[in-house]
Amino acid sequence: MTDVPAGGGAAAARDLLAELRRRGLTAATAESLTGGLVAAEITAVPGASDVFRGGVVAYATDAKTAVLGVPPDLLEAVGPVADRTASAMARAVRVLFDCDLGIATTGVAGPSPVGDIPPGVAYVAAALGTGPVRVRRVFAAGDRDAIRRTCVEAALAVGLAALESGHNNGE
Protein backbone atom coordinates (compact mmCIF):
# COMPACT_ATOMS: atom_id res chain seq x y z
CA MET A 1 0.00 0.00 0.00
CA THR A 2 2.29 2.83 1.23
CA ASP A 3 5.39 3.41 3.25
CA VAL A 4 4.31 4.85 6.59
CA PRO A 5 6.81 5.68 9.31
CA ALA A 6 6.62 3.67 12.53
CA GLY A 7 4.06 5.36 14.75
CA GLY A 8 1.50 5.77 11.99
CA GLY A 9 -0.12 9.08 11.22
CA ALA A 10 1.42 11.05 14.07
CA ALA A 11 4.97 10.15 13.03
CA ALA A 12 4.15 10.74 9.36
CA ALA A 13 2.73 14.20 10.18
CA ARG A 14 5.85 15.11 12.18
CA ASP A 15 8.09 13.94 9.34
CA LEU A 16 6.06 15.84 6.73
CA LEU A 17 6.15 19.06 8.75
CA ALA A 18 9.88 18.71 9.41
CA GLU A 19 10.57 18.30 5.69
CA LEU A 20 8.34 21.27 4.82
CA ARG A 21 10.25 23.40 7.34
CA ARG A 22 13.61 22.16 6.10
CA ARG A 23 12.71 23.19 2.57
CA GLY A 24 10.91 26.42 3.52
CA LEU A 25 7.65 25.22 1.97
CA THR A 26 3.96 25.27 2.91
CA ALA A 27 1.09 22.80 2.50
CA ALA A 28 -2.70 22.48 2.45
CA THR A 29 -5.17 19.58 2.26
CA ALA A 30 -8.27 18.76 0.22
CA GLU A 31 -10.16 15.86 1.75
CA SER A 32 -13.19 13.80 0.90
CA LEU A 33 -13.45 10.39 2.59
CA THR A 34 -11.07 11.41 5.41
CA GLY A 35 -13.32 14.34 6.34
CA GLY A 36 -10.56 16.57 7.73
CA LEU A 37 -8.58 13.85 9.50
CA VAL A 38 -5.41 14.57 7.49
CA ALA A 39 -5.53 18.22 8.51
CA ALA A 40 -6.29 17.19 12.10
CA GLU A 41 -3.26 14.88 12.18
CA ILE A 42 -1.04 17.66 10.83
CA THR A 43 -2.37 20.32 13.19
CA ALA A 44 -1.98 18.01 16.19
CA VAL A 45 1.76 18.60 15.84
CA PRO A 46 2.88 21.67 17.84
CA GLY A 47 4.06 24.46 15.58
CA ALA A 48 2.26 23.18 12.47
CA SER A 49 0.96 26.68 11.76
CA ASP A 50 4.33 27.82 10.45
CA VAL A 51 3.98 25.57 7.37
CA PHE A 52 0.35 24.39 7.20
CA ARG A 53 -1.94 26.89 5.44
CA GLY A 54 -5.31 25.15 5.81
CA GLY A 55 -7.64 22.51 4.51
CA VAL A 56 -10.92 21.93 2.71
CA VAL A 57 -13.36 19.09 3.23
CA ALA A 58 -15.12 18.65 -0.10
CA TYR A 59 -17.16 15.60 0.81
CA ALA A 60 -19.99 15.91 -1.71
CA THR A 61 -19.16 15.53 -5.38
CA ASP A 62 -20.57 18.96 -6.26
CA ALA A 63 -18.42 20.53 -3.51
CA LYS A 64 -15.33 19.32 -5.34
CA THR A 65 -16.39 21.61 -8.18
CA ALA A 66 -17.92 24.47 -6.18
CA VAL A 67 -15.14 24.81 -3.62
CA LEU A 68 -12.06 23.39 -5.29
CA GLY A 69 -12.88 24.02 -8.93
CA VAL A 70 -12.50 20.39 -10.02
CA PRO A 71 -13.94 20.41 -13.55
CA PRO A 72 -17.47 18.94 -13.65
CA ASP A 73 -16.68 17.17 -16.94
CA LEU A 74 -13.79 15.36 -15.19
CA LEU A 75 -16.09 14.24 -12.38
CA GLU A 76 -18.69 13.12 -14.92
CA ALA A 77 -16.08 11.19 -16.91
CA VAL A 78 -14.18 9.43 -14.11
CA GLY A 79 -16.31 9.98 -10.99
CA PRO A 80 -15.42 11.29 -7.54
CA VAL A 81 -13.26 8.26 -6.67
CA ALA A 82 -10.48 8.21 -9.25
CA ASP A 83 -6.81 8.98 -9.61
CA ARG A 84 -7.51 11.97 -11.86
CA THR A 85 -9.99 13.37 -9.33
CA ALA A 86 -7.46 13.09 -6.50
CA SER A 87 -4.85 14.74 -8.72
CA ALA A 88 -7.18 17.62 -9.59
CA MET A 89 -8.06 18.11 -5.91
CA ALA A 90 -4.38 18.24 -4.92
CA ARG A 91 -3.55 20.80 -7.60
CA ALA A 92 -6.64 22.87 -6.78
CA VAL A 93 -6.00 23.10 -3.03
CA ARG A 94 -2.41 24.12 -3.69
CA VAL A 95 -3.67 27.04 -5.75
CA LEU A 96 -6.56 27.84 -3.38
CA PHE A 97 -4.23 28.22 -0.39
CA ASP A 98 -1.31 29.63 -2.39
CA CYS A 99 1.03 26.99 -1.02
CA ASP A 100 3.72 24.67 -2.31
CA LEU A 101 2.24 21.24 -1.54
CA GLY A 102 -1.37 20.16 -1.96
CA ILE A 103 -2.43 16.82 -0.48
CA ALA A 104 -5.77 15.22 -1.40
CA THR A 105 -7.88 12.19 -0.49
CA THR A 106 -10.91 10.65 -2.17
CA GLY A 107 -12.37 7.18 -1.84
CA VAL A 108 -14.99 4.92 -0.33
CA ALA A 109 -14.99 4.45 3.44
CA GLY A 110 -18.13 2.33 3.45
CA PRO A 111 -20.06 0.57 4.63
CA SER A 112 -21.67 0.62 1.16
CA PRO A 113 -19.93 0.77 -2.20
CA VAL A 114 -20.12 3.84 -4.42
CA GLY A 115 -21.30 2.50 -7.74
CA ASP A 116 -19.02 -0.42 -8.49
CA ILE A 117 -16.23 0.79 -6.16
CA PRO A 118 -16.08 -1.21 -2.93
CA PRO A 119 -15.28 0.20 0.51
CA GLY A 120 -11.56 0.49 1.09
CA VAL A 121 -10.63 1.77 -2.36
CA ALA A 122 -9.21 5.27 -2.27
CA TYR A 123 -6.78 7.59 -3.99
CA VAL A 124 -4.35 9.95 -2.30
CA ALA A 125 -2.41 12.58 -4.19
CA ALA A 126 0.28 15.20 -3.63
CA ALA A 127 0.96 18.14 -5.94
CA LEU A 128 4.27 19.90 -5.37
CA GLY A 129 4.68 23.12 -7.28
CA THR A 130 3.68 22.76 -10.90
CA GLY A 131 5.49 19.46 -11.26
CA PRO A 132 3.86 16.08 -11.76
CA VAL A 133 1.25 15.00 -9.24
CA ARG A 134 2.11 11.89 -7.24
CA VAL A 135 -0.99 9.65 -6.88
CA ARG A 136 -1.37 6.33 -5.08
CA ARG A 137 -4.27 3.92 -5.12
CA VAL A 138 -5.01 2.62 -1.63
CA PHE A 139 -6.67 -0.68 -0.76
CA ALA A 140 -7.65 -0.50 2.90
CA ALA A 141 -9.24 -3.25 4.97
CA GLY A 142 -11.46 -3.09 8.01
CA ASP A 143 -14.37 -0.98 9.15
CA ARG A 144 -15.03 2.64 8.21
CA ASP A 145 -12.70 4.01 10.88
CA ALA A 146 -9.84 1.68 9.88
CA ILE A 147 -10.24 2.58 6.21
CA ARG A 148 -10.17 6.30 6.95
CA ARG A 149 -7.15 5.94 9.27
CA THR A 150 -5.25 3.98 6.60
CA CYS A 151 -6.02 6.71 4.06
CA VAL A 152 -4.79 9.44 6.41
CA GLU A 153 -1.48 7.62 6.80
CA ALA A 154 -1.26 7.05 3.03
CA ALA A 155 -1.95 10.73 2.29
CA LEU A 156 0.76 11.88 4.69
CA ALA A 157 3.17 9.34 3.20
CA VAL A 158 2.48 10.44 -0.37
CA GLY A 159 2.97 14.07 0.65
CA LEU A 160 6.33 13.24 2.21
CA ALA A 161 7.31 11.15 -0.83
CA ALA A 162 6.55 14.10 -3.11
CA LEU A 163 8.79 16.33 -1.00
CA GLU A 164 11.58 13.78 -0.91
CA SER A 165 11.46 13.31 -4.68
CA GLY A 166 12.18 17.03 -4.99
CA HIS A 167 9.84 17.74 -7.92
CA ASN A 168 9.42 21.37 -6.96
CA ASN A 169 10.06 24.12 -9.44
CA GLY A 170 13.20 25.92 -8.42
CA GLU A 171 14.72 22.94 -6.59
C-alpha positions as a printed Julia matrix, in Angstrom:
171×3 Matrix{Float64}:
   0.0    0.0     0.0
   2.29   2.83    1.23
   5.39   3.41    3.25
   4.31   4.85    6.59
   6.81   5.68    9.31
   6.62   3.67   12.53
   4.06   5.36   14.75
   1.5    5.77   11.99
  -0.12   9.08   11.22
   1.42  11.05   14.07
   4.97  10.15   13.03
   4.15  10.74    9.36
   2.73  14.2    10.18
   5.85  15.11   12.18
   8.09  13.94    9.34
   6.06  15.84    6.73
   6.15  19.06    8.75
   9.88  18.71    9.41
  10.57  18.3     5.69
   8.34  21.27    4.82
  10.25  23.4     7.34
  13.61  22.16    6.1
  12.71  23.19    2.57
  10.91  26.42    3.52
   7.65  25.22    1.97
   3.96  25.27    2.91
   1.09  22.8     2.5
  -2.7   22.48    2.45
  -5.17  19.58    2.26
  -8.27  18.76    0.22
 -10.16  15.86    1.75
 -13.19  13.8     0.9
 -13.45  10.39    2.59
 -11.07  11.41    5.41
 -13.32  14.34    6.34
 -10.56  16.57    7.73
  -8.58  13.85    9.5
  -5.41  14.57    7.49
  -5.53  18.22    8.51
  -6.29  17.19   12.1
  -3.26  14.88   12.18
  -1.04  17.66   10.83
  -2.37  20.32   13.19
  -1.98  18.01   16.19
   1.76  18.6    15.84
   2.88  21.67   17.84
   4.06  24.46   15.58
   2.26  23.18   12.47
   0.96  26.68   11.76
   4.33  27.82   10.45
   3.98  25.57    7.37
   0.35  24.39    7.2
  -1.94  26.89    5.44
  -5.31  25.15    5.81
  -7.64  22.51    4.51
 -10.92  21.93    2.71
 -13.36  19.09    3.23
 -15.12  18.65   -0.1
 -17.16  15.6     0.81
 -19.99  15.91   -1.71
 -19.16  15.53   -5.38
 -20.57  18.96   -6.26
 -18.42  20.53   -3.51
 -15.33  19.32   -5.34
 -16.39  21.61   -8.18
 -17.92  24.47   -6.18
 -15.14  24.81   -3.62
 -12.06  23.39   -5.29
 -12.88  24.02   -8.93
 -12.5   20.39  -10.02
 -13.94  20.41  -13.55
 -17.47  18.94  -13.65
 -16.68  17.17  -16.94
 -13.79  15.36  -15.19
 -16.09  14.24  -12.38
 -18.69  13.12  -14.92
 -16.08  11.19  -16.91
 -14.18   9.43  -14.11
 -16.31   9.98  -10.99
 -15.42  11.29   -7.54
 -13.26   8.26   -6.67
 -10.48   8.21   -9.25
  -6.81   8.98   -9.61
  -7.51  11.97  -11.86
  -9.99  13.37   -9.33
  -7.46  13.09   -6.5
  -4.85  14.74   -8.72
  -7.18  17.62   -9.59
  -8.06  18.11   -5.91
  -4.38  18.24   -4.92
  -3.55  20.8    -7.6
  -6.64  22.87   -6.78
  -6.0   23.1    -3.03
  -2.41  24.12   -3.69
  -3.67  27.04   -5.75
  -6.56  27.84   -3.38
  -4.23  28.22   -0.39
  -1.31  29.63   -2.39
   1.03  26.99   -1.02
   3.72  24.67   -2.31
   2.24  21.24   -1.54
  -1.37  20.16   -1.96
  -2.43  16.82   -0.48
  -5.77  15.22   -1.4
  -7.88  12.19   -0.49
 -10.91  10.65   -2.17
 -12.37   7.18   -1.84
 -14.99   4.92   -0.33
 -14.99   4.45    3.44
 -18.13   2.33    3.45
 -20.06   0.57    4.63
 -21.67   0.62    1.16
 -19.93   0.77   -2.2
 -20.12   3.84   -4.42
 -21.3    2.5    -7.74
 -19.02  -0.42   -8.49
 -16.23   0.79   -6.16
 -16.08  -1.21   -2.93
 -15.28   0.2     0.51
 -11.56   0.49    1.09
 -10.63   1.77   -2.36
  -9.21   5.27   -2.27
  -6.78   7.59   -3.99
  -4.35   9.95   -2.3
  -2.41  12.58   -4.19
   0.28  15.2    -3.63
   0.96  18.14   -5.94
   4.27  19.9    -5.37
   4.68  23.12   -7.28
   3.68  22.76  -10.9
   5.49  19.46  -11.26
   3.86  16.08  -11.76
   1.25  15.0    -9.24
   2.11  11.89   -7.24
  -0.99   9.65   -6.88
  -1.37   6.33   -5.08
  -4.27   3.92   -5.12
  -5.01   2.62   -1.63
  -6.67  -0.68   -0.76
  -7.65  -0.5     2.9
  -9.24  -3.25    4.97
 -11.46  -3.09    8.01
 -14.37  -0.98    9.15
 -15.03   2.64    8.21
 -12.7    4.01   10.88
  -9.84   1.68    9.88
 -10.24   2.58    6.21
 -10.17   6.3     6.95
  -7.15   5.94    9.27
  -5.25   3.98    6.6
  -6.02   6.71    4.06
  -4.79   9.44    6.41
  -1.48   7.62    6.8
  -1.26   7.05    3.03
  -1.95  10.73    2.29
   0.76  11.88    4.69
   3.17   9.34    3.2
   2.48  10.44   -0.37
   2.97  14.07    0.65
   6.33  13.24    2.21
   7.31  11.15   -0.83
   6.55  14.1    -3.11
   8.79  16.33   -1.0
  11.58  13.78   -0.91
  11.46  13.31   -4.68
  12.18  17.03   -4.99
   9.84  17.74   -7.92
   9.42  21.37   -6.96
  10.06  24.12   -9.44
  13.2   25.92   -8.42
  14.72  22.94   -6.59
